[in-house]
Amino acid sequence: MEDRRWMDGWMDGWMDGWMDGWMDGWMDGWMDGWMDDGWMDGWMDGWMDGWMDGWMDGWMDGWMDGWMDGWMDGWMDGWKDGWMDGWING
């Protein structure tokens, strides 16, 4: 049976970080810029700043943290368990 824990951790961390950071940064920056500065100027400034900041921060943080944590934990656990079982029982 294939160990899927690394996939779970990777997907959870990546999706959480990406969605949170992207949505927060995009919505905050877009709404702030659009509301404050006049439509085109504010929208472009706010969208670019907020989207890029939120996307990069949230995606990178969530992806790196979740992927590394999930991958290392799940992969190492599954690999060591399976290898040790096979080695001892085989």
HTML snippet that shows the backbone in 3Dmol.js (N, CA, C, O; Angstrom):
<script src="https://3Dmol.org/build/3Dmol-min.js"></script>
<div id="view" style="width:600px;height:400px;position:relative"></div>
<script>
const pdb = `
ATOM      1  N   MET A   1       0.851  -1.196   0.000  1.00  0.00           N
ATOM      2  CA  MET A   1       0.000   0.000   0.000  1.00  0.00           C
ATOM      3  C   MET A   1       0.888   1.248   0.000  1.00  0.00           C
ATOM      4  O   MET A   1       1.793   1.391   0.823  1.00  0.00           O
ATOM      5  N   GLU A   2       0.614   2.105  -0.906  1.00  0.00           N
ATOM      6  CA  GLU A   2       1.412   3.317  -1.037  1.00  0.00           C
ATOM      7  C   GLU A   2       1.047   4.305   0.062  1.00  0.00           C
ATOM      8  O   GLU A   2      -0.128   4.524   0.358  1.00  0.00           O
ATOM      9  N   ASP A   3       2.072   4.892   0.657  1.00  0.00           N
ATOM     10  CA  ASP A   3       1.844   5.877   1.711  1.00  0.00           C
ATOM     11  C   ASP A   3       1.532   7.220   1.063  1.00  0.00           C
ATOM     12  O   ASP A   3       2.316   7.716   0.254  1.00  0.00           O
ATOM     13  N   ARG A   4       0.387   7.810   1.413  1.00  0.00           N
ATOM     14  CA  ARG A   4      -0.064   9.048   0.774  1.00  0.00           C
ATOM     15  C   ARG A   4       0.061  10.258   1.696  1.00  0.00           C
ATOM     16  O   ARG A   4      -0.446  11.331   1.369  1.00  0.00           O
ATOM     17  N   ARG A   5       0.718  10.105   2.828  1.00  0.00           N
ATOM     18  CA  ARG A   5       0.768  11.218   3.767  1.00  0.00           C
ATOM     19  C   ARG A   5       1.513  12.422   3.197  1.00  0.00           C
ATOM     20  O   ARG A   5       1.164  13.567   3.484  1.00  0.00           O
ATOM     21  N   TRP A   6       2.532  12.162   2.396  1.00  0.00           N
ATOM     22  CA  TRP A   6       3.251  13.310   1.843  1.00  0.00           C
ATOM     23  C   TRP A   6       2.353  14.094   0.893  1.00  0.00           C
ATOM     24  O   TRP A   6       2.451  15.318   0.813  1.00  0.00           O
ATOM     25  N   MET A   7       1.471  13.387   0.169  1.00  0.00           N
ATOM     26  CA  MET A   7       0.546  14.085  -0.717  1.00  0.00           C
ATOM     27  C   MET A   7      -0.446  14.924   0.088  1.00  0.00           C
ATOM     28  O   MET A   7      -0.750  16.060  -0.274  1.00  0.00           O
ATOM     29  N   ASP A   8      -0.942  14.352   1.177  1.00  0.00           N
ATOM     30  CA  ASP A   8      -1.893  15.079   2.014  1.00  0.00           C
ATOM     31  C   ASP A   8      -1.265  16.358   2.551  1.00  0.00           C
ATOM     32  O   ASP A   8      -1.850  17.437   2.458  1.00  0.00           O
ATOM     33  N   GLY A   9      -0.071  16.226   3.110  1.00  0.00           N
ATOM     34  CA  GLY A   9       0.597  17.395   3.675  1.00  0.00           C
ATOM     35  C   GLY A   9       0.928  18.428   2.626  1.00  0.00           C
ATOM     36  O   GLY A   9       0.797  19.630   2.857  1.00  0.00           O
ATOM     37  N   TRP A  10       1.350  17.962   1.489  1.00  0.00           N
ATOM     38  CA  TRP A  10       1.707  18.869   0.403  1.00  0.00           C
ATOM     39  C   TRP A  10       0.481  19.620  -0.083  1.00  0.00           C
ATOM     40  O   TRP A  10       0.502  20.842  -0.225  1.00  0.00           O
ATOM     41  N   MET A  11      -0.584  18.880  -0.336  1.00  0.00           N
ATOM     42  CA  MET A  11      -1.800  19.506  -0.847  1.00  0.00           C
ATOM     43  C   MET A  11      -2.400  20.471   0.171  1.00  0.00           C
ATOM     44  O   MET A  11      -2.798  21.584  -0.173  1.00  0.00           O
ATOM     45  N   ASP A  12      -2.460  20.030   1.428  1.00  0.00           N
ATOM     46  CA  ASP A  12      -3.046  20.881   2.466  1.00  0.00           C
ATOM     47  C   ASP A  12      -2.259  22.178   2.603  1.00  0.00           C
ATOM     48  O   ASP A  12      -2.828  23.268   2.554  1.00  0.00           O
ATOM     49  N   GLY A  13      -0.963  22.053   2.773  1.00  0.00           N
ATOM     50  CA  GLY A  13      -0.143  23.241   2.989  1.00  0.00           C
ATOM     51  C   GLY A  13      -0.109  24.146   1.780  1.00  0.00           C
ATOM     52  O   GLY A  13      -0.168  25.369   1.908  1.00  0.00           O
ATOM     53  N   TRP A  14      -0.016  23.557   0.622  1.00  0.00           N
ATOM     54  CA  TRP A  14       0.066  24.341  -0.607  1.00  0.00           C
ATOM     55  C   TRP A  14      -1.245  25.062  -0.854  1.00  0.00           C
ATOM     56  O   TRP A  14      -1.264  26.263  -1.123  1.00  0.00           O
ATOM     57  N   MET A  15      -2.330  24.331  -0.762  1.00  0.00           N
ATOM     58  CA  MET A  15      -3.632  24.933  -1.030  1.00  0.00           C
ATOM     59  C   MET A  15      -3.978  25.994   0.011  1.00  0.00           C
ATOM     60  O   MET A  15      -4.468  27.072  -0.327  1.00  0.00           O
ATOM     61  N   ASP A  16      -3.720  25.679   1.276  1.00  0.00           N
ATOM     62  CA  ASP A  16      -4.033  26.646   2.330  1.00  0.00           C
ATOM     63  C   ASP A  16      -3.232  27.927   2.132  1.00  0.00           C
ATOM     64  O   ASP A  16      -3.791  29.024   2.108  1.00  0.00           O
ATOM     65  N   GLY A  17      -1.932  27.777   1.992  1.00  0.00           N
ATOM     66  CA  GLY A  17      -1.082  28.956   1.858  1.00  0.00           C
ATOM     67  C   GLY A  17      -1.370  29.730   0.592  1.00  0.00           C
ATOM     68  O   GLY A  17      -1.393  30.961   0.601  1.00  0.00           O
ATOM     69  N   TRP A  18      -1.587  29.021  -0.489  1.00  0.00           N
ATOM     70  CA  TRP A  18      -1.830  29.675  -1.769  1.00  0.00           C
ATOM     71  C   TRP A  18      -3.159  30.410  -1.734  1.00  0.00           C
ATOM     72  O   TRP A  18      -3.242  31.582  -2.101  1.00  0.00           O
ATOM     73  N   MET A  19      -4.179  29.724  -1.296  1.00  0.00           N
ATOM     74  CA  MET A  19      -5.504  30.336  -1.279  1.00  0.00           C
ATOM     75  C   MET A  19      -5.561  31.507  -0.302  1.00  0.00           C
ATOM     76  O   MET A  19      -6.088  32.571  -0.626  1.00  0.00           O
ATOM     77  N   ASP A  20      -5.019  31.305   0.886  1.00  0.00           N
ATOM     78  CA  ASP A  20      -5.070  32.367   1.891  1.00  0.00           C
ATOM     79  C   ASP A  20      -4.299  33.593   1.418  1.00  0.00           C
ATOM     80  O   ASP A  20      -4.830  34.704   1.397  1.00  0.00           O
ATOM     81  N   GLY A  21      -3.051  33.380   1.041  1.00  0.00           N
ATOM     82  CA  GLY A  21      -2.210  34.510   0.658  1.00  0.00           C
ATOM     83  C   GLY A  21      -2.700  35.186  -0.601  1.00  0.00           C
ATOM     84  O   GLY A  21      -2.715  36.414  -0.685  1.00  0.00           O
ATOM     85  N   TRP A  22      -3.094  34.410  -1.565  1.00  0.00           N
ATOM     86  CA  TRP A  22      -3.534  34.967  -2.839  1.00  0.00           C
ATOM     87  C   TRP A  22      -4.832  35.736  -2.652  1.00  0.00           C
ATOM     88  O   TRP A  22      -4.961  36.876  -3.097  1.00  0.00           O
ATOM     89  N   MET A  23      -5.781  35.108  -1.997  1.00  0.00           N
ATOM     90  CA  MET A  23      -7.078  35.754  -1.818  1.00  0.00           C
ATOM     91  C   MET A  23      -6.957  36.990  -0.932  1.00  0.00           C
ATOM     92  O   MET A  23      -7.528  38.036  -1.237  1.00  0.00           O
ATOM     93  N   ASP A  24      -6.218  36.868   0.157  1.00  0.00           N
ATOM     94  CA  ASP A  24      -6.068  38.012   1.056  1.00  0.00           C
ATOM     95  C   ASP A  24      -5.388  39.169   0.336  1.00  0.00           C
ATOM     96  O   ASP A  24      -5.896  40.290   0.315  1.00  0.00           O
ATOM     97  N   GLY A  25      -4.240  38.880  -0.250  1.00  0.00           N
ATOM     98  CA  GLY A  25      -3.486  39.943  -0.901  1.00  0.00           C
ATOM     99  C   GLY A  25      -4.228  40.533  -2.080  1.00  0.00           C
ATOM    100  O   GLY A  25      -4.227  41.748  -2.275  1.00  0.00           O
ATOM    101  N   TRP A  26      -4.847  39.700  -2.851  1.00  0.00           N
ATOM    102  CA  TRP A  26      -5.553  40.163  -4.043  1.00  0.00           C
ATOM    103  C   TRP A  26      -6.771  40.987  -3.644  1.00  0.00           C
ATOM    104  O   TRP A  26      -6.980  42.088  -4.154  1.00  0.00           O
ATOM    105  N   MET A  27      -7.556  40.457  -2.748  1.00  0.00           N
ATOM    106  CA  MET A  27      -8.777  41.154  -2.349  1.00  0.00           C
ATOM    107  C   MET A  27      -8.453  42.456  -1.623  1.00  0.00           C
ATOM    108  O   MET A  27      -9.052  43.493  -1.907  1.00  0.00           O
ATOM    109  N   ASP A  28      -7.512  42.405  -0.692  1.00  0.00           N
ATOM    110  CA  ASP A  28      -7.173  43.607   0.066  1.00  0.00           C
ATOM    111  C   ASP A  28      -6.612  44.681  -0.858  1.00  0.00           C
ATOM    112  O   ASP A  28      -7.079  45.820  -0.861  1.00  0.00           O
ATOM    113  N   GLY A  29      -5.613  44.306  -1.635  1.00  0.00           N
ATOM    114  CA  GLY A  29      -4.967  45.287  -2.492  1.00  0.00           C
ATOM    115  C   GLY A  29      -5.897  45.817  -3.558  1.00  0.00           C
ATOM    116  O   GLY A  29      -5.905  47.014  -3.844  1.00  0.00           O
ATOM    117  N   TRP A  30      -6.659  44.954  -4.131  1.00  0.00           N
ATOM    118  CA  TRP A  30      -7.567  45.349  -5.209  1.00  0.00           C
ATOM    119  C   TRP A  30      -8.652  46.273  -4.661  1.00  0.00           C
ATOM    120  O   TRP A  30      -8.931  47.327  -5.232  1.00  0.00           O
ATOM    121  N   MET A  31      -9.251  45.868  -3.558  1.00  0.00           N
ATOM    122  CA  MET A  31     -10.331  46.667  -2.983  1.00  0.00           C
ATOM    123  C   MET A  31      -9.806  48.008  -2.476  1.00  0.00           C
ATOM    124  O   MET A  31     -10.428  49.046  -2.701  1.00  0.00           O
ATOM    125  N   ASP A  32      -8.660  47.984  -1.791  1.00  0.00           N
ATOM    126  CA  ASP A  32      -8.099  49.233  -1.274  1.00  0.00           C
ATOM    127  C   ASP A  32      -7.783  50.182  -2.421  1.00  0.00           C
ATOM    128  O   ASP A  32      -8.173  51.350  -2.406  1.00  0.00           O
ATOM    129  N   GLY A  33      -7.082  49.669  -3.398  1.00  0.00           N
ATOM    130  CA  GLY A  33      -6.677  50.521  -4.507  1.00  0.00           C
ATOM    131  C   GLY A  33      -7.868  51.028  -5.293  1.00  0.00           C
ATOM    132  O   GLY A  33      -7.898  52.188  -5.703  1.00  0.00           O
ATOM    133  N   TRP A  34      -8.822  50.187  -5.501  1.00  0.00           N
ATOM    134  CA  TRP A  34      -9.991  50.556  -6.293  1.00  0.00           C
ATOM    135  C   TRP A  34     -10.815  51.608  -5.556  1.00  0.00           C
ATOM    136  O   TRP A  34     -11.290  52.574  -6.153  1.00  0.00           O
ATOM    137  N   MET A  35     -10.975  51.406  -4.265  1.00  0.00           N
ATOM    138  CA  MET A  35     -11.801  52.327  -3.491  1.00  0.00           C
ATOM    139  C   MET A  35     -11.099  53.668  -3.296  1.00  0.00           C
ATOM    140  O   MET A  35     -11.742  54.715  -3.362  1.00  0.00           O
ATOM    141  N   ASP A  36      -9.791  53.648  -3.057  1.00  0.00           N
ATOM    142  CA  ASP A  36      -9.087  54.865  -2.647  1.00  0.00           C
ATOM    143  C   ASP A  36      -8.718  55.773  -3.817  1.00  0.00           C
ATOM    144  O   ASP A  36      -8.900  56.988  -3.728  1.00  0.00           O
ATOM    145  N   ASP A  37      -8.222  55.231  -4.875  1.00  0.00           N
ATOM    146  CA  ASP A  37      -7.433  56.034  -5.815  1.00  0.00           C
ATOM    147  C   ASP A  37      -8.053  56.303  -7.174  1.00  0.00           C
ATOM    148  O   ASP A  37      -7.327  56.708  -8.081  1.00  0.00           O
ATOM    149  N   GLY A  38      -9.276  56.115  -7.362  1.00  0.00           N
ATOM    150  CA  GLY A  38      -9.718  56.221  -8.740  1.00  0.00           C
ATOM    151  C   GLY A  38      -9.578  54.856  -9.379  1.00  0.00           C
ATOM    152  O   GLY A  38      -8.676  54.092  -9.037  1.00  0.00           O
ATOM    153  N   TRP A  39     -10.439  54.559 -10.278  1.00  0.00           N
ATOM    154  CA  TRP A  39     -10.631  53.172 -10.683  1.00  0.00           C
ATOM    155  C   TRP A  39      -9.398  52.562 -11.324  1.00  0.00           C
ATOM    156  O   TRP A  39      -8.872  51.577 -10.806  1.00  0.00           O
ATOM    157  N   MET A  40      -8.919  53.109 -12.429  1.00  0.00           N
ATOM    158  CA  MET A  40      -7.841  52.437 -13.160  1.00  0.00           C
ATOM    159  C   MET A  40      -6.535  52.460 -12.392  1.00  0.00           C
ATOM    160  O   MET A  40      -5.887  51.427 -12.230  1.00  0.00           O
ATOM    161  N   ASP A  41      -6.147  53.632 -11.918  1.00  0.00           N
ATOM    162  CA  ASP A  41      -4.878  53.739 -11.203  1.00  0.00           C
ATOM    163  C   ASP A  41      -4.899  52.868  -9.959  1.00  0.00           C
ATOM    164  O   ASP A  41      -3.983  52.083  -9.714  1.00  0.00           O
ATOM    165  N   GLY A  42      -5.951  53.020  -9.186  1.00  0.00           N
ATOM    166  CA  GLY A  42      -6.031  52.279  -7.933  1.00  0.00           C
ATOM    167  C   GLY A  42      -6.151  50.788  -8.157  1.00  0.00           C
ATOM    168  O   GLY A  42      -5.562  49.991  -7.427  1.00  0.00           O
ATOM    169  N   TRP A  43      -6.903  50.421  -9.154  1.00  0.00           N
ATOM    170  CA  TRP A  43      -7.104  48.998  -9.423  1.00  0.00           C
ATOM    171  C   TRP A  43      -5.796  48.353  -9.825  1.00  0.00           C
ATOM    172  O   TRP A  43      -5.436  47.296  -9.307  1.00  0.00           O
ATOM    173  N   MET A  44      -5.080  48.982 -10.748  1.00  0.00           N
ATOM    174  CA  MET A  44      -3.823  48.405 -11.215  1.00  0.00           C
ATOM    175  C   MET A  44      -2.790  48.362 -10.095  1.00  0.00           C
ATOM    176  O   MET A  44      -2.140  47.341  -9.873  1.00  0.00           O
ATOM    177  N   ASP A  45      -2.646  49.492  -9.389  1.00  0.00           N
ATOM    178  CA  ASP A  45      -1.669  49.536  -8.305  1.00  0.00           C
ATOM    179  C   ASP A  45      -2.025  48.526  -7.223  1.00  0.00           C
ATOM    180  O   ASP A  45      -1.195  47.716  -6.810  1.00  0.00           O
ATOM    181  N   GLY A  46      -3.264  48.587  -6.775  1.00  0.00           N
ATOM    182  CA  GLY A  46      -3.680  47.710  -5.686  1.00  0.00           C
ATOM    183  C   GLY A  46      -3.656  46.257  -6.088  1.00  0.00           C
ATOM    184  O   GLY A  46      -3.255  45.393  -5.309  1.00  0.00           O
ATOM    185  N   TRP A  47      -4.082  45.991  -7.292  1.00  0.00           N
ATOM    186  CA  TRP A  47      -4.129  44.601  -7.752  1.00  0.00           C
ATOM    187  C   TRP A  47      -2.729  44.040  -7.861  1.00  0.00           C
ATOM    188  O   TRP A  47      -2.451  42.948  -7.367  1.00  0.00           O
ATOM    189  N   MET A  48      -1.846  44.783  -8.507  1.00  0.00           N
ATOM    190  CA  MET A  48      -0.484  44.289  -8.692  1.00  0.00           C
ATOM    191  C   MET A  48       0.231  44.140  -7.356  1.00  0.00           C
ATOM    192  O   MET A  48       0.840  43.107  -7.080  1.00  0.00           O
ATOM    193  N   ASP A  49       0.153  45.178  -6.531  1.00  0.00           N
ATOM    194  CA  ASP A  49       0.847  45.130  -5.247  1.00  0.00           C
ATOM    195  C   ASP A  49       0.270  44.033  -4.363  1.00  0.00           C
ATOM    196  O   ASP A  49       0.998  43.178  -3.858  1.00  0.00           O
ATOM    197  N   GLY A  50      -1.033  44.068  -4.185  1.00  0.00           N
ATOM    198  CA  GLY A  50      -1.659  43.121  -3.270  1.00  0.00           C
ATOM    199  C   GLY A  50      -1.584  41.699  -3.769  1.00  0.00           C
ATOM    200  O   GLY A  50      -1.328  40.773  -3.000  1.00  0.00           O
ATOM    201  N   TRP A  51      -1.806  41.528  -5.045  1.00  0.00           N
ATOM    202  CA  TRP A  51      -1.801  40.176  -5.602  1.00  0.00           C
ATOM    203  C   TRP A  51      -0.410  39.591  -5.539  1.00  0.00           C
ATOM    204  O   TRP A  51      -0.227  38.456  -5.097  1.00  0.00           O
ATOM    205  N   MET A  52       0.568  40.356  -5.976  1.00  0.00           N
ATOM    206  CA  MET A  52       1.933  39.847  -5.985  1.00  0.00           C
ATOM    207  C   MET A  52       2.425  39.584  -4.565  1.00  0.00           C
ATOM    208  O   MET A  52       3.008  38.537  -4.284  1.00  0.00           O
ATOM    209  N   ASP A  53       2.185  40.541  -3.678  1.00  0.00           N
ATOM    210  CA  ASP A  53       2.629  40.356  -2.296  1.00  0.00           C
ATOM    211  C   ASP A  53       1.940  39.150  -1.669  1.00  0.00           C
ATOM    212  O   ASP A  53       2.592  38.263  -1.118  1.00  0.00           O
ATOM    213  N   GLY A  54       0.623  39.132  -1.760  1.00  0.00           N
ATOM    214  CA  GLY A  54      -0.122  38.046  -1.131  1.00  0.00           C
ATOM    215  C   GLY A  54       0.167  36.711  -1.768  1.00  0.00           C
ATOM    216  O   GLY A  54       0.297  35.698  -1.080  1.00  0.00           O
ATOM    217  N   TRP A  55       0.267  36.707  -3.071  1.00  0.00           N
ATOM    218  CA  TRP A  55       0.500  35.449  -3.783  1.00  0.00           C
ATOM    219  C   TRP A  55       1.876  34.915  -3.455  1.00  0.00           C
ATOM    220  O   TRP A  55       2.027  33.745  -3.104  1.00  0.00           O
ATOM    221  N   MET A  56       2.876  35.766  -3.569  1.00  0.00           N
ATOM    222  CA  MET A  56       4.237  35.312  -3.322  1.00  0.00           C
ATOM    223  C   MET A  56       4.412  34.878  -1.873  1.00  0.00           C
ATOM    224  O   MET A  56       4.948  33.805  -1.595  1.00  0.00           O
ATOM    225  N   ASP A  57       3.953  35.725  -0.955  1.00  0.00           N
ATOM    226  CA  ASP A  57       4.130  35.402   0.461  1.00  0.00           C
ATOM    227  C   ASP A  57       3.341  34.154   0.836  1.00  0.00           C
ATOM    228  O   ASP A  57       3.893  33.198   1.380  1.00  0.00           O
ATOM    229  N   GLY A  58       2.055  34.175   0.544  1.00  0.00           N
ATOM    230  CA  GLY A  58       1.205  33.066   0.969  1.00  0.00           C
ATOM    231  C   GLY A  58       1.525  31.784   0.248  1.00  0.00           C
ATOM    232  O   GLY A  58       1.569  30.717   0.861  1.00  0.00           O
ATOM    233  N   TRP A  59       1.748  31.874  -1.037  1.00  0.00           N
ATOM    234  CA  TRP A  59       1.998  30.668  -1.819  1.00  0.00           C
ATOM    235  C   TRP A  59       3.332  30.069  -1.434  1.00  0.00           C
ATOM    236  O   TRP A  59       3.431  28.869  -1.177  1.00  0.00           O
ATOM    237  N   MET A  60       4.357  30.898  -1.393  1.00  0.00           N
ATOM    238  CA  MET A  60       5.683  30.389  -1.071  1.00  0.00           C
ATOM    239  C   MET A  60       5.727  29.843   0.351  1.00  0.00           C
ATOM    240  O   MET A  60       6.260  28.760   0.594  1.00  0.00           O
ATOM    241  N   ASP A  61       5.165  30.600   1.281  1.00  0.00           N
ATOM    242  CA  ASP A  61       5.172  30.145   2.669  1.00  0.00           C
ATOM    243  C   ASP A  61       4.383  28.844   2.807  1.00  0.00           C
ATOM    244  O   ASP A  61       4.877  27.856   3.351  1.00  0.00           O
ATOM    245  N   GLY A  62       3.167  28.865   2.312  1.00  0.00           N
ATOM    246  CA  GLY A  62       2.321  27.681   2.452  1.00  0.00           C
ATOM    247  C   GLY A  62       2.868  26.492   1.699  1.00  0.00           C
ATOM    248  O   GLY A  62       2.828  25.365   2.193  1.00  0.00           O
ATOM    249  N   TRP A  63       3.375  26.734   0.515  1.00  0.00           N
ATOM    250  CA  TRP A  63       3.895  25.641  -0.302  1.00  0.00           C
ATOM    251  C   TRP A  63       5.131  25.056   0.353  1.00  0.00           C
ATOM    252  O   TRP A  63       5.239  23.842   0.523  1.00  0.00           O
ATOM    253  N   MET A  64       6.053  25.915   0.715  1.00  0.00           N
ATOM    254  CA  MET A  64       7.295  25.428   1.301  1.00  0.00           C
ATOM    255  C   MET A  64       7.031  24.731   2.629  1.00  0.00           C
ATOM    256  O   MET A  64       7.524  23.630   2.872  1.00  0.00           O
ATOM    257  N   ASP A  65       6.249  25.381   3.484  1.00  0.00           N
ATOM    258  CA  ASP A  65       5.988  24.797   4.795  1.00  0.00           C
ATOM    259  C   ASP A  65       5.205  23.496   4.662  1.00  0.00           C
ATOM    260  O   ASP A  65       5.615  22.456   5.177  1.00  0.00           O
ATOM    261  N   GLY A  66       4.088  23.566   3.972  1.00  0.00           N
ATOM    262  CA  GLY A  66       3.229  22.389   3.868  1.00  0.00           C
ATOM    263  C   GLY A  66       3.864  21.272   3.077  1.00  0.00           C
ATOM    264  O   GLY A  66       3.766  20.103   3.451  1.00  0.00           O
ATOM    265  N   TRP A  67       4.507  21.623   1.997  1.00  0.00           N
ATOM    266  CA  TRP A  67       5.113  20.610   1.138  1.00  0.00           C
ATOM    267  C   TRP A  67       6.268  19.949   1.865  1.00  0.00           C
ATOM    268  O   TRP A  67       6.362  18.723   1.916  1.00  0.00           O
ATOM    269  N   MET A  68       7.140  20.761   2.422  1.00  0.00           N
ATOM    270  CA  MET A  68       8.304  20.206   3.102  1.00  0.00           C
ATOM    271  C   MET A  68       7.883  19.389   4.316  1.00  0.00           C
ATOM    272  O   MET A  68       8.377  18.282   4.532  1.00  0.00           O
ATOM    273  N   ASP A  69       6.967  19.941   5.104  1.00  0.00           N
ATOM    274  CA  ASP A  69       6.515  19.218   6.290  1.00  0.00           C
ATOM    275  C   ASP A  69       5.832  17.918   5.892  1.00  0.00           C
ATOM    276  O   ASP A  69       6.177  16.843   6.382  1.00  0.00           O
ATOM    277  N   GLY A  70       4.866  18.034   5.003  1.00  0.00           N
ATOM    278  CA  GLY A  70       4.115  16.852   4.604  1.00  0.00           C
ATOM    279  C   GLY A  70       4.978  15.841   3.887  1.00  0.00           C
ATOM    280  O   GLY A  70       4.855  14.638   4.117  1.00  0.00           O
ATOM    281  N   TRP A  71       5.840  16.316   3.030  1.00  0.00           N
ATOM    282  CA  TRP A  71       6.693  15.426   2.249  1.00  0.00           C
ATOM    283  C   TRP A  71       7.679  14.723   3.169  1.00  0.00           C
ATOM    284  O   TRP A  71       7.826  13.502   3.123  1.00  0.00           O
ATOM    285  N   MET A  72       8.342  15.496   3.992  1.00  0.00           N
ATOM    286  CA  MET A  72       9.342  14.907   4.873  1.00  0.00           C
ATOM    287  C   MET A  72       8.692  13.939   5.854  1.00  0.00           C
ATOM    288  O   MET A  72       9.166  12.818   6.037  1.00  0.00           O
ATOM    289  N   ASP A  73       7.605  14.376   6.481  1.00  0.00           N
ATOM    290  CA  ASP A  73       6.957  13.523   7.472  1.00  0.00           C
ATOM    291  C   ASP A  73       6.384  12.275   6.821  1.00  0.00           C
ATOM    292  O   ASP A  73       6.699  11.153   7.217  1.00  0.00           O
ATOM    293  N   GLY A  74       5.545  12.481   5.824  1.00  0.00           N
ATOM    294  CA  GLY A  74       4.859  11.347   5.210  1.00  0.00           C
ATOM    295  C   GLY A  74       5.799  10.439   4.450  1.00  0.00           C
ATOM    296  O   GLY A  74       5.700   9.216   4.549  1.00  0.00           O
ATOM    297  N   TRP A  75       6.694  11.013   3.706  1.00  0.00           N
ATOM    298  CA  TRP A  75       7.606  10.219   2.884  1.00  0.00           C
ATOM    299  C   TRP A  75       8.566   9.443   3.769  1.00  0.00           C
ATOM    300  O   TRP A  75       8.764   8.241   3.590  1.00  0.00           O
ATOM    301  N   MET A  76       9.152  10.138   4.714  1.00  0.00           N
ATOM    302  CA  MET A  76      10.114   9.476   5.592  1.00  0.00           C
ATOM    303  C   MET A  76       9.434   8.398   6.421  1.00  0.00           C
ATOM    304  O   MET A  76       9.964   7.297   6.567  1.00  0.00           O
ATOM    305  N   ASP A  77       8.268   8.708   6.962  1.00  0.00           N
ATOM    306  CA  ASP A  77       7.551   7.716   7.755  1.00  0.00           C
ATOM    307  C   ASP A  77       7.201   6.506   6.899  1.00  0.00           C
ATOM    308  O   ASP A  77       7.484   5.365   7.264  1.00  0.00           O
ATOM    309  N   GLY A  78       6.584   6.773   5.760  1.00  0.00           N
ATOM    310  CA  GLY A  78       6.162   5.675   4.895  1.00  0.00           C
ATOM    311  C   GLY A  78       7.341   4.883   4.367  1.00  0.00           C
ATOM    312  O   GLY A  78       7.287   3.655   4.306  1.00  0.00           O
ATOM    313  N   TRP A  79       8.387   5.561   3.992  1.00  0.00           N
ATOM    314  CA  TRP A  79       9.564   4.893   3.435  1.00  0.00           C
ATOM    315  C   TRP A  79      10.241   4.049   4.509  1.00  0.00           C
ATOM    316  O   TRP A  79      10.580   2.889   4.274  1.00  0.00           O
ATOM    317  N   LYS A  80      10.433   4.630   5.674  1.00  0.00           N
ATOM    318  CA  LYS A  80      11.110   3.906   6.740  1.00  0.00           C
ATOM    319  C   LYS A  80      10.271   2.734   7.218  1.00  0.00           C
ATOM    320  O   LYS A  80      10.790   1.643   7.452  1.00  0.00           O
ATOM    321  N   ASP A  81       8.967   2.966   7.361  1.00  0.00           N
ATOM    322  CA  ASP A  81       8.098   1.879   7.803  1.00  0.00           C
ATOM    323  C   ASP A  81       8.129   0.729   6.809  1.00  0.00           C
ATOM    324  O   ASP A  81       8.337  -0.427   7.179  1.00  0.00           O
ATOM    325  N   GLY A  82       7.920   1.064   5.545  1.00  0.00           N
ATOM    326  CA  GLY A  82       7.884   0.026   4.520  1.00  0.00           C
ATOM    327  C   GLY A  82       9.220  -0.663   4.354  1.00  0.00           C
ATOM    328  O   GLY A  82       9.270  -1.882   4.192  1.00  0.00           O
ATOM    329  N   TRP A  83      10.281   0.079   4.391  1.00  0.00           N
ATOM    330  CA  TRP A  83      11.615  -0.481   4.210  1.00  0.00           C
ATOM    331  C   TRP A  83      11.969  -1.383   5.387  1.00  0.00           C
ATOM    332  O   TRP A  83      12.486  -2.486   5.207  1.00  0.00           O
ATOM    333  N   MET A  84      11.687  -0.903   6.580  1.00  0.00           N
ATOM    334  CA  MET A  84      11.999  -1.693   7.770  1.00  0.00           C
ATOM    335  C   MET A  84      11.149  -2.960   7.816  1.00  0.00           C
ATOM    336  O   MET A  84      11.647  -4.040   8.133  1.00  0.00           O
ATOM    337  N   ASP A  85       9.862  -2.819   7.496  1.00  0.00           N
ATOM    338  CA  ASP A  85       8.993  -3.994   7.484  1.00  0.00           C
ATOM    339  C   ASP A  85       9.500  -5.020   6.489  1.00  0.00           C
ATOM    340  O   ASP A  85       9.623  -6.205   6.799  1.00  0.00           O
ATOM    341  N   GLY A  86       9.791  -4.544   5.293  1.00  0.00           N
ATOM    342  CA  GLY A  86      10.263  -5.462   4.261  1.00  0.00           C
ATOM    343  C   GLY A  86      11.601  -6.081   4.620  1.00  0.00           C
ATOM    344  O   GLY A  86      11.838  -7.255   4.338  1.00  0.00           O
ATOM    345  N   TRP A  87      12.461  -5.315   5.228  1.00  0.00           N
ATOM    346  CA  TRP A  87      13.791  -5.798   5.560  1.00  0.00           C
ATOM    347  C   TRP A  87      13.711  -6.827   6.691  1.00  0.00           C
ATOM    348  O   TRP A  87      14.375  -7.863   6.660  1.00  0.00           O
ATOM    349  N   ILE A  88      12.869  -6.507   7.701  1.00  0.00           N
ATOM    350  CA  ILE A  88      12.751  -7.408   8.854  1.00  0.00           C
ATOM    351  C   ILE A  88      11.990  -8.668   8.460  1.00  0.00           C
ATOM    352  O   ILE A  88      12.403  -9.779   8.794  1.00  0.00           O
ATOM    353  N   ASN A  89      10.883  -8.493   7.753  1.00  0.00           N
ATOM    354  CA  ASN A  89      10.045  -9.639   7.417  1.00  0.00           C
ATOM    355  C   ASN A  89      10.532 -10.393   6.188  1.00  0.00           C
ATOM    356  O   ASN A  89      10.238 -11.576   6.013  1.00  0.00           O
ATOM    357  N   GLY A  90      11.274  -9.700   5.347  1.00  0.00           N
ATOM    358  CA  GLY A  90      11.700 -10.326   4.099  1.00  0.00           C
ATOM    359  C   GLY A  90      12.902 -11.186   4.304  1.00  0.00           C
ATOM    360  O   GLY A  90      13.397 -11.792   3.354  1.00  0.00           O
TER     361      GLY A  90
END
`;
const viewer = $3Dmol.createViewer("view");
viewer.addModel(pdb, "pdb");
viewer.setStyle({}, {cartoon: {color: "spectrum"}});
viewer.zoomTo();
viewer.render();
</script>
